[in-house]
Amino acid sequence: MKQMTLDLTKATCFVAPDAMKALEPQVMAAMNALEAGTCAGNDFLGWLHLPTGLTTELLADIKACAQTLREHCEAIVVAGIGGSYLGARAVLEALGDSFSWLKADNNPRILFAGNNIGEDYLSELIDYLHGKRFGVINISKSGTTTETAITFRLLKRLCEEERGKEMARKVIVAITDAKKGAARTTADKEGYTSFIIPDNVGGRFSVLTPVGLLPIACAGFDIDALVQGARDMEKATAVDVPFDQNLCAQYAAIRNVLYQAGKKIEILVNFQPKLHYMNEWWKQLYGESEGKDGKGIFPAAVDFSTDLHSMGQWIQDGERTIFETVISVERPEHTLAVPSDDENLDGLNFLAGKRIDEVNHMAELGTQLAHVDGGVPNIRICIERLDAYNIGALIYFFEKACGVSGLVLGVNPFNQPGVEDYKRNMFALLNKPGYEAESKAIQERLQ
Ligand code: PA5
């Protein structure tokens, strides 16, 4: 299996020649603190050795549960938000057929809900599910997240009405805390199959737990290969791998070097539409981990070449506070060439016979050169192909680099105190019991 590579040459040329070397002690100190469990947020380091720690028994249980759901369901709704949603979606989109939702094959259709409060979205989902053999995977670590809980309440009732209580018990699965939260209480009371999200694994670092692995297995993808990719990356980026060869140390270092040089926005770029949700997952991972204490690179993302026709101008020519990180995929899974045309009315015969992917790679190279010329540092992550192994490796790479990068920045990368503020206001506005004082204060503020 070809190892992922990281090319920093078109980023380091924007900073002082010794800038990376100068940050090495800090980066390696962060790597050591992670490993020793002495860093900020050290009660949330369960993800660090998760790949090598996953047991054959747990993987077998996940596969068995997925098999039951696949047997009994033509659609499976994954209810979850944030870290309880984005990882699974990113992997499914990256590995799946772009048009699988139009195809009648043997795989159940995986749907996502519980990640918004859209009345139309939920109504249309319920309409779609009527008369279908569907199941639900309810994912919430806290077990109390409003978006997911409202959705689950609707889906549980629908599933029981449509499929009967006994079948509902078989096709509703909970992934939540071992002891606390409403999702755990309901799962235990109803006798649902359930999986535990370890206490020491935060939501955005949980894709390699049942949170991500069960939906991925339900869709029919190879979770062993995904985990193997992550395991190999765990070894390749271990604390004893020297700074110059350690992909996570290098990525964490260059991000901080660029940030210190005034590059406040990182744009994650892909040239494969299937990676759109990998961008979304990455935004959450880095945004929630680093954006605190008045600091942090703003994580943005684009899909090229699509967004070259919308954001391209800004990136080429706008304020020079950005850098790009490109995920480059060496080869596609299909073969398709530009056809020749006798009339050549569109003037494209100069491309006849060329693979579509060659055109895409020239767009990628041309864009990189143009953006570097325009003053945008460019980091390039290259993976061989979009398969489970490489996606598993990429996930672990981003997670570990994120932990290291956040510690170098000087924040606790494993908490998210800022996301509580909107919830407090929302609960106050909705008169949730226990929020009486906040309700009074917010109503006065609105007068
Ligand atoms: O990364 C995180 O911790 C968050 O994004 C959570 O995953 C998200 O808020 C959902 O929380 P829960 O799983 O408790 O419903």
Residues whose N, C-alpha, C, O or C-beta is under 5 A from the ligand:
A	BS01	PA5	I81 G82 G83 S84 I139 S140 K141 S142 G143 T145 G202 G203 R204
